[in-house]
C-alpha cells in the first residue's frame, strides 16, 4: 500500500489524525495534513483506509 496526500485539497478537519495518528499529523500553523508514513505496514492498512474514507475533502489517496 502507498498513501499520498493532496495538501491543496486539505480542509484541516483532522479526521485523518483521529483515525491514524501513526500515519498522519497536522501542521501547527494551519492544520493541513502531513503524511508521516507513505508506505505503512500491513497492520496499519485498516487505519489508513478509515482515514481516507473519513476525509471530507478526499485529500488522501490510497494505492493498493
PDB file of N, CA, C and O in Angstrom:
ATOM      1  N   UNK A   1       0.832  -1.176   0.000  1.00  0.00           N
ATOM      2  CA  UNK A   1       0.000   0.000   0.000  1.00  0.00           C
ATOM      3  C   UNK A   1       0.883   1.247   0.000  1.00  0.00           C
ATOM      4  O   UNK A   1       1.923   1.307   0.655  1.00  0.00           O
ATOM      5  N   UNK A   2       0.418   2.243  -0.767  1.00  0.00           N
ATOM      6  CA  UNK A   2       1.067   3.548  -0.759  1.00  0.00           C
ATOM      7  C   UNK A   2       0.009   4.609  -0.511  1.00  0.00           C
ATOM      8  O   UNK A   2      -1.106   4.534  -1.028  1.00  0.00           O
ATOM      9  N   UNK A   3       0.379   5.593   0.285  1.00  0.00           N
ATOM     10  CA  UNK A   3      -0.524   6.694   0.613  1.00  0.00           C
ATOM     11  C   UNK A   3       0.049   7.977   0.038  1.00  0.00           C
ATOM     12  O   UNK A   3       1.256   8.213   0.079  1.00  0.00           O
ATOM     13  N   UNK A   4      -0.840   8.796  -0.496  1.00  0.00           N
ATOM     14  CA  UNK A   4      -0.457  10.132  -0.968  1.00  0.00           C
ATOM     15  C   UNK A   4      -1.486  11.117  -0.441  1.00  0.00           C
ATOM     16  O   UNK A   4      -2.659  10.776  -0.288  1.00  0.00           O
ATOM     17  N   UNK A   5      -1.052  12.326  -0.164  1.00  0.00           N
ATOM     18  CA  UNK A   5      -1.981  13.370   0.273  1.00  0.00           C
ATOM     19  C   UNK A   5      -1.860  14.575  -0.640  1.00  0.00           C
ATOM     20  O   UNK A   5      -0.785  14.883  -1.156  1.00  0.00           O
ATOM     21  N   UNK A   6      -2.977  15.246  -0.829  1.00  0.00           N
ATOM     22  CA  UNK A   6      -3.005  16.484  -1.597  1.00  0.00           C
ATOM     23  C   UNK A   6      -3.247  17.609  -0.602  1.00  0.00           C
ATOM     24  O   UNK A   6      -4.384  17.862  -0.205  1.00  0.00           O
ATOM     25  N   UNK A   7      -2.187  18.274  -0.204  1.00  0.00           N
ATOM     26  CA  UNK A   7      -2.298  19.324   0.803  1.00  0.00           C
ATOM     27  C   UNK A   7      -3.143  20.496   0.318  1.00  0.00           C
ATOM     28  O   UNK A   7      -3.708  21.224   1.135  1.00  0.00           O
ATOM     29  N   UNK A   8      -3.240  20.689  -0.984  1.00  0.00           N
ATOM     30  CA  UNK A   8      -4.059  21.782  -1.511  1.00  0.00           C
ATOM     31  C   UNK A   8      -5.552  21.521  -1.321  1.00  0.00           C
ATOM     32  O   UNK A   8      -6.335  22.467  -1.227  1.00  0.00           O
ATOM     33  N   UNK A   9      -5.948  20.272  -1.265  1.00  0.00           N
ATOM     34  CA  UNK A   9      -7.349  19.907  -1.044  1.00  0.00           C
ATOM     35  C   UNK A   9      -7.726  19.891   0.434  1.00  0.00           C
ATOM     36  O   UNK A   9      -8.899  20.044   0.775  1.00  0.00           O
ATOM     37  N   UNK A  10      -6.755  19.710   1.305  1.00  0.00           N
ATOM     38  CA  UNK A  10      -6.998  19.516   2.734  1.00  0.00           C
ATOM     39  C   UNK A  10      -7.762  20.697   3.338  1.00  0.00           C
ATOM     40  O   UNK A  10      -7.432  21.858   3.094  1.00  0.00           O
ATOM     41  N   UNK A  11      -8.795  20.376   4.133  1.00  0.00           N
ATOM     42  CA  UNK A  11      -9.583  21.405   4.812  1.00  0.00           C
ATOM     43  C   UNK A  11      -9.319  21.418   6.321  1.00  0.00           C
ATOM     44  O   UNK A  11     -10.044  22.061   7.079  1.00  0.00           O
ATOM     45  N   UNK A  12      -8.287  20.710   6.741  1.00  0.00           N
ATOM     46  CA  UNK A  12      -7.821  20.728   8.131  1.00  0.00           C
ATOM     47  C   UNK A  12      -8.843  20.210   9.140  1.00  0.00           C
ATOM     48  O   UNK A  12      -8.923  20.717  10.259  1.00  0.00           O
ATOM     49  N   UNK A  13      -9.622  19.207   8.753  1.00  0.00           N
ATOM     50  CA  UNK A  13     -10.637  18.668   9.665  1.00  0.00           C
ATOM     51  C   UNK A  13     -10.037  17.775  10.748  1.00  0.00           C
ATOM     52  O   UNK A  13     -10.623  17.615  11.819  1.00  0.00           O
ATOM     53  N   UNK A  14      -8.877  17.197  10.472  1.00  0.00           N
ATOM     54  CA  UNK A  14      -8.211  16.353  11.456  1.00  0.00           C
ATOM     55  C   UNK A  14      -8.711  14.930  11.519  1.00  0.00           C
ATOM     56  O   UNK A  14      -8.266  14.163  12.373  1.00  0.00           O
ATOM     57  N   UNK A  15      -9.620  14.552  10.643  1.00  0.00           N
ATOM     58  CA  UNK A  15     -10.155  13.189  10.663  1.00  0.00           C
ATOM     59  C   UNK A  15      -9.078  12.149  10.377  1.00  0.00           C
ATOM     60  O   UNK A  15      -9.146  11.030  10.885  1.00  0.00           O
ATOM     61  N   UNK A  16      -8.099  12.508   9.578  1.00  0.00           N
ATOM     62  CA  UNK A  16      -7.006  11.578   9.280  1.00  0.00           C
ATOM     63  C   UNK A  16      -6.220  11.243  10.546  1.00  0.00           C
ATOM     64  O   UNK A  16      -5.889  10.084  10.795  1.00  0.00           O
ATOM     65  N   UNK A  17      -5.933  12.250  11.323  1.00  0.00           N
ATOM     66  CA  UNK A  17      -5.171  12.053  12.564  1.00  0.00           C
ATOM     67  C   UNK A  17      -5.996  11.256  13.571  1.00  0.00           C
ATOM     68  O   UNK A  17      -5.463  10.382  14.254  1.00  0.00           O
ATOM     69  N   UNK A  18      -7.274  11.546  13.666  1.00  0.00           N
ATOM     70  CA  UNK A  18      -8.134  10.813  14.602  1.00  0.00           C
ATOM     71  C   UNK A  18      -8.209   9.328  14.258  1.00  0.00           C
ATOM     72  O   UNK A  18      -8.341   8.488  15.148  1.00  0.00           O
ATOM     73  N   UNK A  19      -8.124   9.003  12.967  1.00  0.00           N
ATOM     74  CA  UNK A  19      -8.230   7.618  12.534  1.00  0.00           C
ATOM     75  C   UNK A  19      -6.896   6.900  12.413  1.00  0.00           C
ATOM     76  O   UNK A  19      -6.852   5.671  12.475  1.00  0.00           O
ATOM     77  N   UNK A  20      -5.807   7.643  12.240  1.00  0.00           N
ATOM     78  CA  UNK A  20      -4.499   7.007  12.042  1.00  0.00           C
ATOM     79  C   UNK A  20      -3.375   7.960  12.439  1.00  0.00           C
ATOM     80  O   UNK A  20      -2.637   8.454  11.587  1.00  0.00           O
ATOM     81  N   UNK A  21      -3.256   8.210  13.732  1.00  0.00           N
ATOM     82  CA  UNK A  21      -2.253   9.181  14.197  1.00  0.00           C
ATOM     83  C   UNK A  21      -0.824   8.722  13.943  1.00  0.00           C
ATOM     84  O   UNK A  21       0.099   9.536  13.963  1.00  0.00           O
ATOM     85  N   UNK A  22      -0.632   7.439  13.706  1.00  0.00           N
ATOM     86  CA  UNK A  22       0.702   6.949  13.393  1.00  0.00           C
ATOM     87  C   UNK A  22       1.089   7.217  11.935  1.00  0.00           C
ATOM     88  O   UNK A  22       2.259   7.111  11.567  1.00  0.00           O
ATOM     89  N   UNK A  23       0.099   7.565  11.112  1.00  0.00           N
ATOM     90  CA  UNK A  23       0.345   7.802   9.690  1.00  0.00           C
ATOM     91  C   UNK A  23       0.251   9.274   9.286  1.00  0.00           C
ATOM     92  O   UNK A  23       0.877   9.700   8.315  1.00  0.00           O
ATOM     93  N   UNK A  24      -0.540  10.047  10.041  1.00  0.00           N
ATOM     94  CA  UNK A  24      -0.815  11.432   9.671  1.00  0.00           C
ATOM     95  C   UNK A  24      -0.614  12.373  10.849  1.00  0.00           C
ATOM     96  O   UNK A  24      -0.749  11.989  12.011  1.00  0.00           O
ATOM     97  N   UNK A  25      -0.290  13.607  10.518  1.00  0.00           N
ATOM     98  CA  UNK A  25      -0.220  14.684  11.506  1.00  0.00           C
ATOM     99  C   UNK A  25      -0.771  15.932  10.821  1.00  0.00           C
ATOM    100  O   UNK A  25      -1.125  15.904   9.643  1.00  0.00           O
ATOM    101  N   UNK A  26      -0.839  17.021  11.574  1.00  0.00           N
ATOM    102  CA  UNK A  26      -1.286  18.289  11.018  1.00  0.00           C
ATOM    103  C   UNK A  26      -0.263  19.364  11.332  1.00  0.00           C
ATOM    104  O   UNK A  26       0.317  19.401  12.418  1.00  0.00           O
ATOM    105  N   UNK A  27      -0.052  20.251  10.339  1.00  0.00           N
ATOM    106  CA  UNK A  27       0.865  21.369  10.565  1.00  0.00           C
ATOM    107  C   UNK A  27       0.314  22.269  11.653  1.00  0.00           C
ATOM    108  O   UNK A  27      -0.888  22.522  11.718  1.00  0.00           O
ATOM    109  N   UNK A  28       1.207  22.748  12.506  1.00  0.00           N
ATOM    110  CA  UNK A  28       0.795  23.606  13.619  1.00  0.00           C
ATOM    111  C   UNK A  28       0.176  24.920  13.144  1.00  0.00           C
ATOM    112  O   UNK A  28      -0.795  25.401  13.728  1.00  0.00           O
ATOM    113  N   UNK A  29       0.736  25.492  12.093  1.00  0.00           N
ATOM    114  CA  UNK A  29       0.297  26.828  11.693  1.00  0.00           C
ATOM    115  C   UNK A  29      -1.074  26.871  11.026  1.00  0.00           C
ATOM    116  O   UNK A  29      -1.773  27.877  11.144  1.00  0.00           O
ATOM    117  N   UNK A  30      -1.477  25.810  10.329  1.00  0.00           N
ATOM    118  CA  UNK A  30      -2.769  25.867   9.625  1.00  0.00           C
ATOM    119  C   UNK A  30      -3.569  24.570   9.670  1.00  0.00           C
ATOM    120  O   UNK A  30      -4.677  24.522   9.138  1.00  0.00           O
ATOM    121  N   UNK A  31      -3.046  23.532  10.282  1.00  0.00           N
ATOM    122  CA  UNK A  31      -3.782  22.282  10.418  1.00  0.00           C
ATOM    123  C   UNK A  31      -3.807  21.401   9.193  1.00  0.00           C
ATOM    124  O   UNK A  31      -4.496  20.381   9.185  1.00  0.00           O
ATOM    125  N   UNK A  32      -3.081  21.761   8.165  1.00  0.00           N
ATOM    126  CA  UNK A  32      -3.054  20.967   6.940  1.00  0.00           C
ATOM    127  C   UNK A  32      -2.351  19.632   7.199  1.00  0.00           C
ATOM    128  O   UNK A  32      -1.380  19.554   7.951  1.00  0.00           O
ATOM    129  N   UNK A  33      -2.865  18.598   6.560  1.00  0.00           N
ATOM    130  CA  UNK A  33      -2.350  17.240   6.738  1.00  0.00           C
ATOM    131  C   UNK A  33      -0.865  17.135   6.388  1.00  0.00           C
ATOM    132  O   UNK A  33      -0.377  17.765   5.450  1.00  0.00           O
ATOM    133  N   UNK A  34      -0.172  16.319   7.171  1.00  0.00           N
ATOM    134  CA  UNK A  34       1.204  15.934   6.882  1.00  0.00           C
ATOM    135  C   UNK A  34       1.254  14.413   6.908  1.00  0.00           C
ATOM    136  O   UNK A  34       0.782  13.789   7.859  1.00  0.00           O
ATOM    137  N   UNK A  35       1.816  13.825   5.886  1.00  0.00           N
ATOM    138  CA  UNK A  35       1.931  12.373   5.790  1.00  0.00           C
ATOM    139  C   UNK A  35       3.205  11.930   6.486  1.00  0.00           C
ATOM    140  O   UNK A  35       4.303  12.339   6.109  1.00  0.00           O
ATOM    141  N   UNK A  36       3.057  11.097   7.499  1.00  0.00           N
ATOM    142  CA  UNK A  36       4.212  10.625   8.264  1.00  0.00           C
ATOM    143  C   UNK A  36       4.791   9.338   7.688  1.00  0.00           C
ATOM    144  O   UNK A  36       5.995   9.100   7.775  1.00  0.00           O
ATOM    145  N   UNK A  37       3.931   8.510   7.100  1.00  0.00           N
ATOM    146  CA  UNK A  37       4.369   7.202   6.617  1.00  0.00           C
ATOM    147  C   UNK A  37       3.688   6.881   5.291  1.00  0.00           C
ATOM    148  O   UNK A  37       2.554   6.400   5.291  1.00  0.00           O
ATOM    149  N   UNK A  38       4.353   7.135   4.155  1.00  0.00           N
ATOM    150  CA  UNK A  38       3.729   6.903   2.859  1.00  0.00           C
ATOM    151  C   UNK A  38       3.556   5.424   2.495  1.00  0.00           C
ATOM    152  O   UNK A  38       2.741   5.093   1.634  1.00  0.00           O
ATOM    153  N   UNK A  39       4.313   4.536   3.143  1.00  0.00           N
ATOM    154  CA  UNK A  39       4.188   3.100   2.881  1.00  0.00           C
ATOM    155  C   UNK A  39       3.998   2.361   4.207  1.00  0.00           C
ATOM    156  O   UNK A  39       4.951   1.820   4.767  1.00  0.00           O
ATOM    157  N   UNK A  40       2.764   2.347   4.697  1.00  0.00           N
ATOM    158  CA  UNK A  40       2.500   1.752   6.014  1.00  0.00           C
ATOM    159  C   UNK A  40       2.669   0.236   6.018  1.00  0.00           C
ATOM    160  O   UNK A  40       2.630  -0.419   4.977  1.00  0.00           O
ATOM    161  N   UNK A  41       2.856  -0.294   7.211  1.00  0.00           N
ATOM    162  CA  UNK A  41       2.942  -1.738   7.372  1.00  0.00           C
ATOM    163  C   UNK A  41       1.527  -2.323   7.282  1.00  0.00           C
ATOM    164  O   UNK A  41       0.547  -1.609   7.493  1.00  0.00           O
ATOM    165  N   UNK A  42       1.421  -3.607   6.974  1.00  0.00           N
ATOM    166  CA  UNK A  42       0.099  -4.230   6.819  1.00  0.00           C
ATOM    167  C   UNK A  42      -0.826  -4.045   8.024  1.00  0.00           C
ATOM    168  O   UNK A  42      -2.042  -3.966   7.851  1.00  0.00           O
ATOM    169  N   UNK A  43      -0.287  -3.977   9.216  1.00  0.00           N
ATOM    170  CA  UNK A  43      -1.149  -3.795  10.386  1.00  0.00           C
ATOM    171  C   UNK A  43      -1.745  -2.386  10.461  1.00  0.00           C
ATOM    172  O   UNK A  43      -2.607  -2.131  11.301  1.00  0.00           O
ATOM    173  N   UNK A  44      -1.304  -1.477   9.603  1.00  0.00           N
ATOM    174  CA  UNK A  44      -1.834  -0.114   9.576  1.00  0.00           C
ATOM    175  C   UNK A  44      -2.798   0.124   8.408  1.00  0.00           C
ATOM    176  O   UNK A  44      -3.366   1.210   8.287  1.00  0.00           O
ATOM    177  N   UNK A  45      -2.983  -0.878   7.553  1.00  0.00           N
ATOM    178  CA  UNK A  45      -3.815  -0.715   6.361  1.00  0.00           C
ATOM    179  C   UNK A  45      -5.246  -0.289   6.698  1.00  0.00           C
ATOM    180  O   UNK A  45      -5.785   0.617   6.063  1.00  0.00           O
ATOM    181  N   UNK A  46      -5.858  -0.931   7.682  1.00  0.00           N
ATOM    182  CA  UNK A  46      -7.248  -0.597   8.028  1.00  0.00           C
ATOM    183  C   UNK A  46      -7.371   0.848   8.499  1.00  0.00           C
ATOM    184  O   UNK A  46      -8.302   1.552   8.108  1.00  0.00           O
ATOM    185  N   UNK A  47      -6.443   1.291   9.330  1.00  0.00           N
ATOM    186  CA  UNK A  47      -6.484   2.674   9.799  1.00  0.00           C
ATOM    187  C   UNK A  47      -6.289   3.655   8.652  1.00  0.00           C
ATOM    188  O   UNK A  47      -6.935   4.702   8.613  1.00  0.00           O
ATOM    189  N   UNK A  48      -5.406   3.323   7.722  1.00  0.00           N
ATOM    190  CA  UNK A  48      -5.181   4.184   6.561  1.00  0.00           C
ATOM    191  C   UNK A  48      -6.454   4.306   5.734  1.00  0.00           C
ATOM    192  O   UNK A  48      -6.815   5.400   5.300  1.00  0.00           O
ATOM    193  N   UNK A  49      -7.127   3.195   5.517  1.00  0.00           N
ATOM    194  CA  UNK A  49      -8.376   3.218   4.742  1.00  0.00           C
ATOM    195  C   UNK A  49      -9.467   4.004   5.470  1.00  0.00           C
ATOM    196  O   UNK A  49     -10.223   4.743   4.841  1.00  0.00           O
ATOM    197  N   UNK A  50      -9.550   3.847   6.781  1.00  0.00           N
ATOM    198  CA  UNK A  50     -10.527   4.607   7.563  1.00  0.00           C
ATOM    199  C   UNK A  50     -10.247   6.109   7.475  1.00  0.00           C
ATOM    200  O   UNK A  50     -11.171   6.910   7.338  1.00  0.00           O
ATOM    201  N   UNK A  51      -8.980   6.479   7.555  1.00  0.00           N
ATOM    202  CA  UNK A  51      -8.605   7.890   7.463  1.00  0.00           C
ATOM    203  C   UNK A  51      -8.978   8.465   6.106  1.00  0.00           C
ATOM    204  O   UNK A  51      -9.515   9.569   6.024  1.00  0.00           O
ATOM    205  N   UNK A  52      -8.701   7.736   5.057  1.00  0.00           N
ATOM    206  CA  UNK A  52      -9.036   8.207   3.708  1.00  0.00           C
ATOM    207  C   UNK A  52     -10.553   8.346   3.548  1.00  0.00           C
ATOM    208  O   UNK A  52     -11.032   9.317   2.962  1.00  0.00           O
ATOM    209  N   UNK A  53     -11.300   7.380   4.067  1.00  0.00           N
ATOM    210  CA  UNK A  53     -12.758   7.428   3.953  1.00  0.00           C
ATOM    211  C   UNK A  53     -13.350   8.570   4.778  1.00  0.00           C
ATOM    212  O   UNK A  53     -14.385   9.125   4.409  1.00  0.00           O
ATOM    213  N   UNK A  54     -12.712   8.923   5.877  1.00  0.00           N
ATOM    214  CA  UNK A  54     -13.221   9.972   6.762  1.00  0.00           C
ATOM    215  C   UNK A  54     -12.871  11.375   6.294  1.00  0.00           C
ATOM    216  O   UNK A  54     -13.444  12.348   6.785  1.00  0.00           O
ATOM    217  N   UNK A  55     -11.950  11.496   5.363  1.00  0.00           N
ATOM    218  CA  UNK A  55     -11.513  12.820   4.911  1.00  0.00           C
ATOM    219  C   UNK A  55     -12.620  13.511   4.111  1.00  0.00           C
ATOM    220  O   UNK A  55     -12.994  13.028   3.042  1.00  0.00           O
ATOM    221  N   UNK A  56     -13.151  14.633   4.610  1.00  0.00           N
ATOM    222  CA  UNK A  56     -14.237  15.302   3.905  1.00  0.00           C
ATOM    223  C   UNK A  56     -13.811  15.937   2.580  1.00  0.00           C
ATOM    224  O   UNK A  56     -14.652  16.189   1.717  1.00  0.00           O
ATOM    225  N   UNK A  57     -12.531  16.194   2.417  1.00  0.00           N
ATOM    226  CA  UNK A  57     -12.024  16.839   1.197  1.00  0.00           C
ATOM    227  C   UNK A  57     -11.467  15.830   0.190  1.00  0.00           C
ATOM    228  O   UNK A  57     -11.033  16.214  -0.896  1.00  0.00           O
ATOM    229  N   UNK A  58     -11.477  14.545   0.545  1.00  0.00           N
ATOM    230  CA  UNK A  58     -10.909  13.496  -0.318  1.00  0.00           C
ATOM    231  C   UNK A  58      -9.462  13.817  -0.680  1.00  0.00           C
ATOM    232  O   UNK A  58      -9.040  13.661  -1.826  1.00  0.00           O
ATOM    233  N   UNK A  59      -8.713  14.268   0.323  1.00  0.00           N
ATOM    234  CA  UNK A  59      -7.318  14.671   0.108  1.00  0.00           C
ATOM    235  C   UNK A  59      -6.330  13.518   0.286  1.00  0.00           C
ATOM    236  O   UNK A  59      -5.128  13.706   0.098  1.00  0.00           O
ATOM    237  N   UNK A  60      -6.816  12.339   0.642  1.00  0.00           N
ATOM    238  CA  UNK A  60      -5.953  11.191   0.855  1.00  0.00           C
ATOM    239  C   UNK A  60      -6.240  10.147  -0.209  1.00  0.00           C
ATOM    240  O   UNK A  60      -7.382   9.724  -0.393  1.00  0.00           O
ATOM    241  N   UNK A  61      -5.188   9.737  -0.906  1.00  0.00           N
ATOM    242  CA  UNK A  61      -5.314   8.707  -1.929  1.00  0.00           C
ATOM    243  C   UNK A  61      -4.527   7.476  -1.475  1.00  0.00           C
ATOM    244  O   UNK A  61      -3.402   7.578  -0.986  1.00  0.00           O
ATOM    245  N   UNK A  62      -5.153   6.313  -1.651  1.00  0.00           N
ATOM    246  CA  UNK A  62      -4.504   5.056  -1.286  1.00  0.00           C
ATOM    247  C   UNK A  62      -4.410   4.186  -2.527  1.00  0.00           C
ATOM    248  O   UNK A  62      -5.375   4.006  -3.271  1.00  0.00           O
ATOM    249  N   UNK A  63      -3.221   3.658  -2.720  1.00  0.00           N
ATOM    250  CA  UNK A  63      -2.974   2.745  -3.838  1.00  0.00           C
ATOM    251  C   UNK A  63      -2.556   1.407  -3.244  1.00  0.00           C
ATOM    252  O   UNK A  63      -1.545   1.313  -2.548  1.00  0.00           O
ATOM    253  N   UNK A  64      -3.336   0.385  -3.524  1.00  0.00           N
ATOM    254  CA  UNK A  64      -3.016  -0.948  -3.019  1.00  0.00           C
ATOM    255  C   UNK A  64      -2.048  -1.679  -3.910  1.00  0.00           C
ATOM    256  O   UNK A  64      -1.679  -2.816  -3.620  1.00  0.00           O
TER     257      UNK A  64
END
